[in-house]
Amino acid sequence: MGYSIVNILGGLLIVTSTMVVVSKNIKHAIRWYAVQSLVLVGLLATLGATTGAKELLMWAGSAFITKVVLVPYILNRAYRKMGEPSDASLKAGLKPAWAICIIAVEVAICFAVVTQISLPTAEVATPALAISFAHFFVGLTCIISQCNIMKQIFGYCLMENGSHVTLALLAPTAPEIIEIGIATDAIFAVIIMSIIVRRIWDDSHSLDARDLSELRG
């Protein structure tokens, strides 16, 4: 029963990731990321209760603080500092329908790979493990497909969430310091990327990655 809930929550992770990628503005993307992080907390807590790993319960608590609270706050603050610029002025990027199709293919490929892995976790939590692997590619899709350079930050965040799930599934009793280290790195990375985006906005008043071509060379 416990692993069934883990797999269901894994399914919700990919749904919320897709919503982050296809969201039409930053505010919606931030909200969907916060929802996804809350699902991640639930997955870690459920997995901890199922396996009896108290470490995962501590991971769930730290993930709530860092991912549900701090990261959305940092992104919201940076967005407000820029005056909440609209995506309406950006050039058209990858259409949502195409993004959804690409994500579906990525999940299907990862599912096919995971079914060939001989691990206890792969036998009881195949969907969740496949989705955690797929998040690396979903994150890349977000980075590559988005014209808004602030939205590209979410690609990194999605990959980082996927790494949390993978680590939790494959090493549920790993020391808490590992989780703390990953979460701390993620927060500092988001802070640095947010500062860079704000500096770009202050200099060019554009969040369109294709407007930065003059920086090449």
C-alpha positions as CSV (number, residue, x, y, z in Angstrom):
1,M,0.0,0.0,0.0
2,G,2.8,2.4,0.9
3,Y,4.6,2.0,-2.4
4,S,1.3,2.4,-4.3
5,I,1.0,5.8,-2.7
6,V,4.6,6.6,-3.6
7,N,3.9,5.7,-7.2
8,I,0.8,7.9,-7.2
9,L,2.7,10.8,-5.8
10,G,5.4,10.1,-8.4
11,G,2.7,10.5,-11.1
12,L,1.6,13.8,-9.5
13,L,5.3,15.0,-9.7
14,I,5.4,14.6,-13.5
15,V,2.0,16.3,-13.8
16,T,3.2,19.3,-11.8
17,S,6.5,19.4,-13.7
18,T,4.6,19.5,-16.9
19,M,2.6,22.4,-15.6
20,V,5.7,24.3,-14.6
21,V,7.1,23.9,-18.1
22,V,4.0,25.0,-20.0
23,S,2.9,27.7,-17.5
24,K,2.4,31.0,-19.4
25,N,3.8,33.3,-16.7
26,I,6.3,33.2,-13.9
27,K,3.7,33.5,-11.1
28,H,1.9,30.4,-12.3
29,A,5.2,28.5,-12.7
30,I,6.3,29.4,-9.1
31,R,3.0,28.2,-7.8
32,W,3.2,24.9,-9.6
33,Y,6.7,24.4,-8.4
34,A,5.6,25.0,-4.8
35,V,2.8,22.4,-5.4
36,Q,5.3,20.0,-6.8
37,S,7.6,20.5,-3.9
38,L,4.7,19.8,-1.5
39,V,4.1,16.5,-3.4
40,L,7.8,15.7,-3.0
41,V,7.5,16.2,0.7
42,G,4.6,13.9,0.8
43,L,6.5,11.3,-1.2
44,L,9.5,11.4,1.1
45,A,7.3,11.2,4.2
46,T,5.3,8.2,2.7
47,L,8.5,6.4,1.7
48,G,10.0,7.0,5.1
49,A,6.9,5.6,6.8
50,T,6.9,2.6,4.4
51,T,10.5,1.7,4.8
52,G,10.9,2.7,8.4
53,A,13.7,5.1,7.5
54,K,13.6,8.0,9.9
55,E,16.2,9.8,7.8
56,L,13.5,10.3,5.1
57,L,11.2,11.9,7.6
58,M,13.9,14.5,8.3
59,W,14.4,14.9,4.6
60,A,10.7,15.6,4.2
61,G,11.0,18.3,6.9
62,S,14.0,20.0,5.3
63,A,12.5,19.8,1.8
64,F,9.4,21.6,3.1
65,I,11.5,24.4,4.4
66,T,13.8,24.8,1.4
67,K,11.6,23.8,-1.5
68,V,8.0,24.7,-0.5
69,V,8.9,27.9,1.4
70,L,12.4,29.3,0.6
71,V,12.8,28.7,-3.2
72,P,9.4,30.1,-4.1
73,Y,10.0,33.1,-1.9
74,I,13.4,33.8,-3.5
75,L,11.9,33.5,-7.0
76,N,8.9,35.6,-6.1
77,R,11.1,38.3,-4.6
78,A,13.3,38.4,-7.7
79,Y,10.2,38.6,-9.9
80,R,8.7,41.5,-7.9
81,K,12.0,43.3,-7.9
82,M,11.9,43.3,-11.7
83,G,8.4,44.7,-11.7
84,E,6.7,41.5,-12.7
85,P,7.5,41.6,-16.4
86,S,5.0,39.9,-18.7
87,D,5.7,37.0,-21.1
88,A,3.5,38.7,-23.7
89,S,6.4,40.6,-25.2
90,L,8.6,37.4,-25.7
91,K,9.0,35.7,-29.0
92,A,7.1,32.4,-29.4
93,G,8.9,29.3,-28.0
94,L,8.0,25.7,-27.9
95,K,4.2,25.2,-28.0
96,P,2.7,23.6,-24.8
97,A,1.4,20.7,-26.9
98,W,4.8,19.8,-28.2
99,A,6.3,20.2,-24.7
100,I,3.8,17.7,-23.3
101,C,4.5,15.2,-26.1
102,I,8.3,15.5,-25.5
103,I,7.8,15.0,-21.7
104,A,5.6,12.0,-22.4
105,V,8.3,10.4,-24.6
106,E,11.0,11.1,-22.0
107,V,8.9,9.4,-19.3
108,A,8.2,6.4,-21.5
109,I,11.9,5.9,-22.3
110,C,12.9,6.1,-18.7
111,F,10.1,3.7,-17.7
112,A,11.4,1.2,-20.3
113,V,14.9,1.6,-18.9
114,V,13.9,1.2,-15.3
115,T,12.0,-2.1,-16.0
116,Q,15.3,-3.6,-17.1
117,I,17.1,-2.7,-13.8
118,S,17.4,-5.5,-11.3
119,L,16.9,-3.6,-8.0
120,P,14.4,-4.1,-5.2
121,T,13.2,-0.5,-5.5
122,A,12.7,-0.9,-9.3
123,E,10.4,-3.8,-8.6
124,V,8.1,-2.1,-6.1
125,A,8.3,1.6,-7.3
126,T,8.9,1.4,-11.0
127,P,6.8,4.4,-11.9
128,A,8.2,6.6,-9.2
129,L,11.8,5.7,-10.1
130,A,11.2,6.1,-13.8
131,I,9.7,9.6,-13.2
132,S,12.6,10.6,-11.0
133,F,15.0,9.7,-13.8
134,A,12.8,11.5,-16.3
135,H,13.0,14.7,-14.3
136,F,16.6,15.3,-15.5
137,F,15.4,15.3,-19.1
138,V,12.2,17.3,-18.2
139,G,14.5,19.9,-16.6
140,L,16.6,20.0,-19.8
141,T,13.4,20.4,-21.9
142,C,12.4,23.3,-19.7
143,I,15.8,25.0,-20.1
144,I,16.0,24.5,-23.8
145,S,12.4,25.2,-24.7
146,Q,11.8,28.4,-22.7
147,C,12.6,31.8,-24.1
148,N,12.2,33.5,-20.6
149,I,15.5,33.2,-18.9
150,M,13.8,33.3,-15.5
151,K,11.7,30.3,-16.5
152,Q,14.9,28.4,-17.3
153,I,15.8,28.5,-13.6
154,F,12.9,26.1,-13.1
155,G,14.6,23.6,-15.3
156,Y,17.4,23.3,-12.8
157,C,14.9,23.1,-10.0
158,L,13.1,20.2,-11.7
159,M,16.3,18.3,-12.2
160,E,17.2,18.8,-8.5
161,N,13.8,17.6,-7.4
162,G,14.2,14.5,-9.5
163,S,17.6,13.8,-7.9
164,H,16.0,14.0,-4.5
165,V,13.4,11.3,-5.4
166,T,16.1,9.1,-7.0
167,L,18.3,9.3,-3.9
168,A,15.4,8.7,-1.6
169,L,14.3,5.6,-3.6
170,L,17.7,4.1,-4.0
171,A,19.3,5.0,-0.6
172,P,16.5,5.7,1.9
173,T,18.9,5.4,4.9
174,A,21.5,7.8,3.5
175,P,22.7,10.3,6.1
176,E,20.7,13.4,6.6
177,I,23.8,15.5,5.8
178,I,23.6,14.5,2.2
179,E,20.0,15.8,1.9
180,I,21.0,19.0,3.7
181,G,24.0,19.5,1.3
182,I,21.9,19.0,-1.8
183,A,19.2,21.4,-0.5
184,T,21.7,24.0,0.5
185,D,23.4,23.8,-2.9
186,A,20.1,24.2,-4.6
187,I,19.1,27.3,-2.6
188,F,22.4,29.1,-3.3
189,A,22.2,28.1,-7.0
190,V,18.7,29.6,-7.2
191,I,19.9,32.8,-5.4
192,I,22.8,33.2,-7.7
193,M,20.7,32.6,-10.9
194,S,18.0,35.0,-9.7
195,I,20.6,37.7,-9.1
196,I,22.1,37.2,-12.6
197,V,18.6,37.4,-14.2
198,R,17.9,40.6,-12.3
199,R,21.2,42.1,-13.5
200,I,20.3,41.1,-17.1
201,W,16.9,42.7,-16.7
202,D,18.4,45.9,-15.3
203,D,20.8,46.2,-18.2
204,S,18.6,45.1,-21.1
205,H,15.0,45.2,-19.8
206,S,14.4,41.9,-21.5
207,L,14.0,38.3,-20.3
208,D,14.2,36.8,-23.8
209,A,17.2,34.6,-24.1
210,R,17.4,35.3,-27.8
211,D,17.9,39.0,-27.1
212,L,21.2,38.1,-25.5
213,S,23.0,37.0,-28.7
214,E,25.3,40.1,-28.5
215,L,27.0,38.5,-25.5
216,R,28.5,35.8,-27.7
217,G,32.1,35.9,-29.0
